[in-house]
Amino acid sequence: MSEKTDMKEVREFYEKMQESLQKFIVGYDELINTLTIALLSDGTIIIEGVPGTAKTSACKLFAKKIGGTFGRLQGAVDIQPIDILGMRTYTKEGGFTFTKGPVFSNIFLVDEMNRLTPKAQGALLEAIAERQVTIDNERYQLSSPFMVIATQNPYEMEGTFMLIEAQKDRFTYNVQVNPLSAEDEMKILARDMKRDLDLKSLLAKEIAITTPENIAKMQEAVRTVYASEDILGYIADLVTATRKHSDVKLGVSTRGSLALLRGAQAYAAIQGRDYIIPDDVKHLVPYVFSHRIMLKREAQLTGVTVPSVISAILESVPVR
């Protein structure tokens, strides 16, 4: 199969996914786009937003459409690593058996991850970074493809444990989900009047548009998308600018620059191209940079925000 054909297949997959999810999800096209980009670039994603914005529903439907398995964990302070990873138990026959946790899924959703204790949060790091877990010195490979989706409510801090910078950096993308407009709210209400918002019945009748095996092939195809020396230099310039900015305490890591490259490859692929253009990079910058930039305290006190810093960097760094 040629690269050109691969990109066409990726584009068709993206269009089908967008069409399928928009039947149920209203007003969150960017979330759908970023979920698809994260999957195709073998990445992970943090979704931030208030409760009741269809984050869980979108993820369940997303897993259904790729023909994969879905695992979900509700964040709470009493969650232990074994609740995420699974556990080995001693049987009456004298041996050990392993019961898999919900992380052994193609799409693993951690709802309100900041309600997990640091110990439970740390249990996910190996899974995110290496696509495996270690239990009692035994290593278990996770499903392929594998994507972690974590949600956070940024407006409710009581009983939460904020992710430290090293943990946030492990997530490839960050998406802010804002409340719907009045027009989109009306669309939701109209659909409810027609009883078109029953996720259980929708999942029962919806069919997959691809298979996990095809997703793995598309991920390989995405990695072949060409990035010129100028594109690589532009990415490096943007990342370096975050480290030198006067209002920034901690800039984007090398892991972040790799995330930007791979995200741009996936974004180019869903456009049907086998090469990256500067606009691909610019589109991904907010999703890759926003959770990796830490502002100085004095900058925060004067009203400087991460989005404003990102906008300034995009305006000041020239395209090569």
Legacy VTK file of the C-alpha trace (Angstrom):
# vtk DataFile Version 3.0
C-alpha trace
ASCII
DATASET POLYDATA
POINTS 320 float
0.000 0.000 0.000
1.527 3.321 -0.998
1.925 6.319 1.307
-0.552 8.276 -0.802
-3.166 5.551 -0.384
-2.438 5.439 3.356
-3.105 9.156 3.727
-6.356 8.801 1.805
-7.404 6.041 4.184
-6.517 8.193 7.186
-8.550 11.073 5.765
-11.549 8.805 5.156
-11.303 7.431 8.694
-11.256 10.959 10.120
-14.297 12.016 8.100
-16.266 8.930 9.146
-15.326 9.437 12.797
-16.344 13.082 12.698
-19.661 12.259 11.041
-20.410 9.439 13.490
-19.664 11.375 16.668
-21.460 14.513 15.516
-24.696 12.501 15.411
-24.564 12.440 19.204
-21.989 15.045 20.314
-22.949 18.682 19.673
-20.580 21.654 19.647
-17.327 19.885 20.432
-15.738 19.458 17.022
-12.279 20.368 18.336
-12.538 17.658 20.986
-13.426 15.107 18.306
-10.543 16.320 16.128
-8.029 16.151 18.964
-9.186 12.699 20.076
-8.597 11.471 16.521
-5.192 13.158 16.310
-4.185 11.681 19.673
-5.182 8.201 18.540
-3.376 8.431 15.193
-0.219 9.841 16.784
-0.231 7.190 19.545
-0.697 9.902 22.146
-2.628 10.608 25.330
-4.918 13.475 26.229
-6.172 15.527 29.179
-9.642 17.030 28.821
-10.428 19.927 31.149
-13.955 21.167 31.640
-16.947 21.315 33.926
-19.041 18.169 34.499
-21.921 17.390 32.170
-20.221 18.243 28.884
-20.448 14.747 27.308
-16.767 13.926 27.826
-17.457 10.350 28.953
-20.087 9.796 26.265
-17.715 10.993 23.543
-14.983 8.631 24.737
-17.319 5.613 24.887
-18.598 6.272 21.395
-15.051 6.899 20.174
-13.950 3.467 21.438
-16.996 1.848 19.833
-16.230 3.368 16.427
-12.671 1.973 16.332
-13.896 -1.499 17.259
-11.872 -1.369 20.470
-12.460 -2.028 24.147
-13.328 0.729 26.600
-12.221 0.968 30.211
-13.292 3.618 32.702
-12.173 4.590 36.177
-13.908 7.198 38.325
-11.349 9.191 40.274
-11.695 9.056 44.066
-9.342 9.356 47.020
-9.742 5.679 47.970
-8.645 4.327 44.573
-5.546 2.120 44.843
-3.096 1.107 42.081
-4.635 -2.388 41.969
-7.983 -0.774 41.055
-6.279 0.582 37.930
-3.766 -2.092 36.995
-5.305 -5.272 38.354
-3.935 -7.797 40.828
-2.358 -11.227 41.143
-4.140 -13.588 43.517
-3.137 -16.950 44.931
-5.471 -19.767 43.890
-6.429 -22.883 45.820
-4.567 -24.917 43.200
-1.338 -23.376 44.445
-0.607 -20.911 41.656
-1.211 -17.288 40.854
-3.819 -15.830 38.550
-3.892 -12.279 37.231
-7.111 -10.266 37.116
-6.718 -7.377 34.697
-7.727 -3.866 35.685
-9.556 -1.374 33.452
-6.252 -0.056 32.070
-6.185 -3.141 29.834
-8.364 -1.488 27.207
-7.843 0.228 23.878
-9.384 3.441 25.208
-8.931 4.003 28.957
-10.802 6.937 30.483
-9.824 8.257 33.915
-12.642 10.562 35.014
-11.542 13.361 37.346
-7.942 12.180 37.509
-7.066 14.934 39.968
-9.232 13.164 42.567
-6.775 10.259 42.602
-4.052 10.336 45.240
-0.457 10.832 43.995
0.172 7.113 44.571
-2.696 6.155 42.263
-1.743 8.821 39.714
1.804 7.466 39.648
0.525 3.978 38.834
-0.466 5.272 35.396
2.948 6.657 34.414
4.450 3.360 33.245
1.309 2.560 31.252
1.368 5.956 29.538
5.099 5.972 28.786
5.821 2.324 27.991
2.432 0.746 27.176
2.992 -1.857 29.867
2.440 -2.353 33.597
4.559 -4.144 36.189
2.870 -6.060 38.986
4.855 -8.152 41.467
7.875 -7.886 39.132
5.841 -9.349 36.271
5.414 -7.204 33.145
2.162 -7.180 31.206
1.799 -5.571 27.788
-1.228 -3.371 27.253
-3.631 -3.478 24.341
-2.716 -2.030 20.965
-3.730 0.595 20.124
-3.797 2.096 23.597
-4.839 5.618 24.575
-5.336 7.178 27.997
-7.896 9.975 28.250
-7.955 11.825 31.572
-10.499 14.458 32.579
-10.173 17.217 35.148
-12.587 19.767 36.549
-10.422 22.910 36.879
-13.059 24.794 38.875
-13.432 22.448 41.851
-10.330 22.042 44.006
-11.696 20.527 47.233
-10.491 16.970 47.734
-8.227 17.036 44.674
-4.529 16.383 44.047
-3.169 18.458 41.210
-0.907 16.634 38.771
2.734 17.596 39.155
4.546 18.988 36.113
6.312 15.701 35.304
2.962 13.898 35.198
1.262 16.540 33.057
4.183 16.380 30.635
3.456 12.696 30.043
0.155 13.626 28.430
0.537 14.521 24.782
-2.370 16.953 24.406
-4.611 19.132 26.518
-8.112 20.205 25.453
-10.283 22.800 27.161
-13.992 21.976 26.894
-16.092 25.100 27.362
-19.864 25.311 27.963
-22.015 25.225 24.842
-23.504 28.252 23.149
-27.248 28.906 23.427
-27.716 27.629 19.869
-25.959 24.344 20.615
-27.874 23.996 23.894
-31.101 24.229 21.907
-29.886 21.475 19.570
-29.257 19.238 22.581
-32.689 19.947 24.017
-34.361 19.287 20.648
-32.564 15.942 20.359
-33.656 15.006 23.868
-37.269 15.753 22.946
-36.874 13.240 20.101
-35.184 10.776 22.489
-32.015 10.834 20.413
-29.680 11.187 23.421
-29.896 7.623 24.732
-26.223 6.618 24.646
-26.936 3.003 25.617
-29.242 2.405 22.637
-26.897 4.342 20.356
-23.930 2.191 21.345
-26.039 -0.936 20.795
-26.890 -0.046 17.204
-23.706 1.771 16.126
-21.099 -0.283 14.293
-17.337 0.168 14.139
-15.872 2.074 11.196
-12.488 0.372 11.455
-10.549 -2.149 13.558
-7.701 -1.858 16.074
-5.464 -3.557 13.513
-6.229 -0.886 10.933
-5.608 1.824 13.522
-2.121 0.391 14.092
-1.474 0.522 10.337
-2.686 4.117 10.156
-0.426 5.037 13.065
2.517 3.663 11.087
1.408 5.607 8.022
1.195 8.831 10.047
4.804 8.416 11.161
5.878 8.535 7.492
4.434 12.041 6.971
7.328 14.216 5.798
8.672 17.129 7.827
11.245 19.337 6.106
14.292 20.807 7.836
12.473 24.146 7.942
9.504 22.567 9.731
11.786 20.874 12.256
13.571 24.172 12.789
10.264 26.009 13.260
9.173 23.495 15.924
12.530 23.869 17.671
12.239 27.677 17.571
8.742 27.598 19.109
9.813 25.252 21.898
12.953 27.285 22.629
10.887 30.479 22.755
8.831 29.070 25.649
12.023 28.471 27.629
13.337 31.993 27.043
10.083 33.910 27.575
10.374 36.421 30.420
7.069 35.364 32.008
7.738 31.617 31.889
9.247 29.687 34.789
9.210 26.300 33.055
9.039 25.941 29.294
8.137 23.080 26.984
10.226 19.912 27.291
11.830 17.838 24.545
8.949 15.417 25.001
6.714 18.340 24.109
8.620 19.071 20.896
8.258 15.419 19.860
4.536 15.612 20.663
4.210 18.698 18.458
5.950 16.966 15.555
3.874 13.805 15.795
0.674 15.755 16.285
1.449 17.836 13.198
2.053 14.619 11.253
-1.373 13.316 12.301
-3.049 16.645 11.530
-1.490 16.699 8.062
-2.627 13.103 7.507
-6.270 13.802 8.358
-6.121 16.589 5.773
-5.029 13.938 3.249
-1.438 15.200 2.968
1.810 13.285 3.385
3.814 16.384 4.359
3.616 19.000 7.112
3.031 22.697 6.499
3.524 25.468 9.105
-0.226 25.791 9.689
-0.292 22.175 10.904
2.255 23.061 13.568
0.429 26.266 14.543
-2.855 24.392 14.938
-1.337 21.906 17.402
0.704 24.365 19.476
-2.070 25.308 21.986
-2.943 21.656 22.614
0.696 20.629 23.116
2.007 23.682 25.007
-0.833 24.731 27.332
-0.256 22.113 30.050
3.530 22.223 29.782
4.136 25.924 30.430
4.483 27.129 34.020
4.303 30.880 34.542
6.311 32.860 37.047
4.283 33.929 40.068
4.813 37.619 39.405
3.505 37.147 35.856
0.349 35.478 37.163
-0.214 38.315 39.614
-0.125 40.837 36.766
-2.761 38.946 34.785
-0.541 37.089 32.320
-2.085 33.800 31.168
-0.703 30.743 29.412
-2.908 31.296 26.316
-1.643 34.874 26.021
1.965 33.668 26.214
1.316 31.044 23.539
-0.315 33.625 21.268
2.635 35.983 21.706
5.096 33.224 20.863
3.183 32.225 17.722
3.173 35.862 16.608
6.837 36.530 17.380
8.497 33.341 16.094
8.879 33.568 12.302
8.149 30.653 10.005
11.346 29.402 8.420
LINES 1 321
320 0 1 2 3 4 5 6 7 8 9 10 11 12 13 14 15 16 17 18 19 20 21 22 23 24 25 26 27 28 29 30 31 32 33 34 35 36 37 38 39 40 41 42 43 44 45 46 47 48 49 50 51 52 53 54 55 56 57 58 59 60 61 62 63 64 65 66 67 68 69 70 71 72 73 74 75 76 77 78 79 80 81 82 83 84 85 86 87 88 89 90 91 92 93 94 95 96 97 98 99 100 101 102 103 104 105 106 107 108 109 110 111 112 113 114 115 116 117 118 119 120 121 122 123 124 125 126 127 128 129 130 131 132 133 134 135 136 137 138 139 140 141 142 143 144 145 146 147 148 149 150 151 152 153 154 155 156 157 158 159 160 161 162 163 164 165 166 167 168 169 170 171 172 173 174 175 176 177 178 179 180 181 182 183 184 185 186 187 188 189 190 191 192 193 194 195 196 197 198 199 200 201 202 203 204 205 206 207 208 209 210 211 212 213 214 215 216 217 218 219 220 221 222 223 224 225 226 227 228 229 230 231 232 233 234 235 236 237 238 239 240 241 242 243 244 245 246 247 248 249 250 251 252 253 254 255 256 257 258 259 260 261 262 263 264 265 266 267 268 269 270 271 272 273 274 275 276 277 278 279 280 281 282 283 284 285 286 287 288 289 290 291 292 293 294 295 296 297 298 299 300 301 302 303 304 305 306 307 308 309 310 311 312 313 314 315 316 317 318 319
